[in-house]
Amino acid sequence: MKAIAPSHLKLIFGSSQPTARSYPCVQNAHRSDSCGTSRSEWHSSSAVLTSKVVSRETIPMPLVSAGVDHVNGHHRHQKPPNVNDDLSPAPMHGANRLRVAYQGVTGAYSEAAACKAYPNCEAIPCAQFEDAFQAVELCISDRAVLPIENSLGGSIHRNNDLLLRHCLHIVGEVQLPVHHCLLALPGVRKEFLTCVISHPQGLAQCERTLTKLGLNVSRKAVDNTAVAAEFISANNLHDTAAIASARAAEIYGLEILEDGIQDDKCNMTRFVMLAREPIVPRTDRPFKTSIVFAAREKGTCVLYKVLSAFAFRDISLTKIESRPNHSCPMRLVDDANVGGTAKHFEYMFYIDFEASMAEDRAQNALSEVREFTSFLRVLGSYPMDMTPWSPSSSTSHAASSKMNHLYGNLHMATA
Ligand SMILES: O=C(O)C(=O)C[C@]1(C(=O)O)C=C[C@@H](O)C=C1
């Protein structure tokens, strides 16, 4: 393993020598949206625990909610276990299994992703994405596994925003083939349906197929695909179908009306694993690094300069995304040319690139990028998911054991 040169660490953190603990959090201290300053505000707000359709009254959900010390039998741990010193599969600590928070209820794709990333983990359901972040921060959970983008539905913007508001570190990624089914109560036929419910991503990933099936019925968004299945079952809804997994059908006693309704066979969701501590980046296997930055000045020119810092060093980008800069969404600029005030929208740019922060070229690229940015943070430098493409099928899932169903037969890069 290549050690990180102290000079490089200095470059990112200024004069003081950082520990592995502080390693990926690179930021210009004056920004109000950096982890430190927003944290106290964030802790004082309580997360909403109800979904748009499902109320807590109708379906009891044993979920982790924000701001609690004792949930689902899990006690807050004063001293978090440090399991990020190496990249070996997540070790056990004490008598307990690794606790991994995910958003949704059992049968969710996020649960499958958590179990694929950390086989034998104890998956902890959370009502909202924010609750999963907080479960890790409060040591109720050791990791969180959260969806970040889907090959059909695009980015899960909420999680990009939350990554910036919180101080957790990305320590791995896992890509999960997502095979959707149309589920309904036993005996229900497609002709009876007046409504299809799912997570917005589930609805987006199946939109064309639903239309092809003649299902021009209303669509309703709920917090999670498995929550949709659970809701139909708990409320005995005969006119509503859910888009969810075959496993959700098994769990909630629903039938599969249509199998494989995602608009593309190769439907894939990428999840990131989050921890309180970063992992030490290495060079002996393919790594990816995720950063977020705000441009110092206005204009496409800045973005061009940032991108050239990577291109010049032959570093491939796997993703670039812009989000509103919530700490300063708009800037008013006097424009002498038109004799008025122009209103510029301000952005945060998220970039994933294929290099490890232990590599000189990545360090050098970032020090160059820093010249053009007013804010720069490394969200994580972590092993890439290199598992070969293996499309899932609900049929094979149903036939296989729960273990295979949840975890797949692939080895994951975990920390
Ligand atoms: O609803 C679920 O089952 C989830 O785990 C969430 C989620 C998402 O947020 O994208 C995860 C994977 C699929 O892309 C659809 C939904």
Ligand as a Chemical Component Dictionary entry (heavy atoms), coordinates in Angstrom:
data_LIG
# 
_chem_comp.id                   LIG 
_chem_comp.type                 NON-POLYMER 
_chem_comp.pdbx_formal_charge   0 
_chem_comp.three_letter_code    LIG 
# 
loop_
_chem_comp_atom.comp_id 
_chem_comp_atom.atom_id 
_chem_comp_atom.alt_atom_id 
_chem_comp_atom.type_symbol 
_chem_comp_atom.charge 
_chem_comp_atom.model_Cartn_x 
_chem_comp_atom.model_Cartn_y 
_chem_comp_atom.model_Cartn_z 
_chem_comp_atom.pdbx_ordinal 
LIG O1  O1  O 0 -37.593 2.298 -2.901 1  
LIG C1  C1  C 0 -36.652 1.515 -2.683 2  
LIG O2  O2  O 0 -36.817 0.281 -2.587 3  
LIG C2  C2  C 0 -35.332 2.066 -2.519 4  
LIG O3  O3  O 0 -34.481 1.407 -1.999 5  
LIG C3  C3  C 0 -35.057 3.465 -3.014 6  
LIG C4  C4  C 0 -34.632 3.488 -4.472 7  
LIG C5  C5  C 0 -34.110 4.905 -4.851 8  
LIG O4  O4  O 0 -34.135 5.824 -4.075 9  
LIG O5  O5  O 0 -33.664 5.031 -6.011 10 
LIG C6  C6  C 0 -33.514 2.562 -4.664 11 
LIG C7  C7  C 0 -33.378 1.823 -5.778 12 
LIG C8  C8  C 0 -34.331 1.923 -6.900 13 
LIG O6  O6  O 0 -33.717 2.755 -7.853 14 
LIG C9  C9  C 0 -35.610 2.554 -6.513 15 
LIG C10 C10 C 0 -35.756 3.214 -5.364 16 
# 
loop_
_chem_comp_bond.comp_id 
_chem_comp_bond.atom_id_1 
_chem_comp_bond.atom_id_2 
_chem_comp_bond.value_order 
_chem_comp_bond.pdbx_ordinal 
LIG O1 C1  DOUB 1  
LIG C1 O2  SING 2  
LIG C1 C2  SING 3  
LIG C2 O3  DOUB 4  
LIG C2 C3  SING 5  
LIG C3 C4  SING 6  
LIG C4 C5  SING 7  
LIG C4 C6  SING 8  
LIG C4 C10 SING 9  
LIG C5 O4  DOUB 10 
LIG C5 O5  SING 11 
LIG C6 C7  DOUB 12 
LIG C7 C8  SING 13 
LIG C8 O6  SING 14 
LIG C8 C9  SING 15 
LIG C9 C10 DOUB 16 
# 
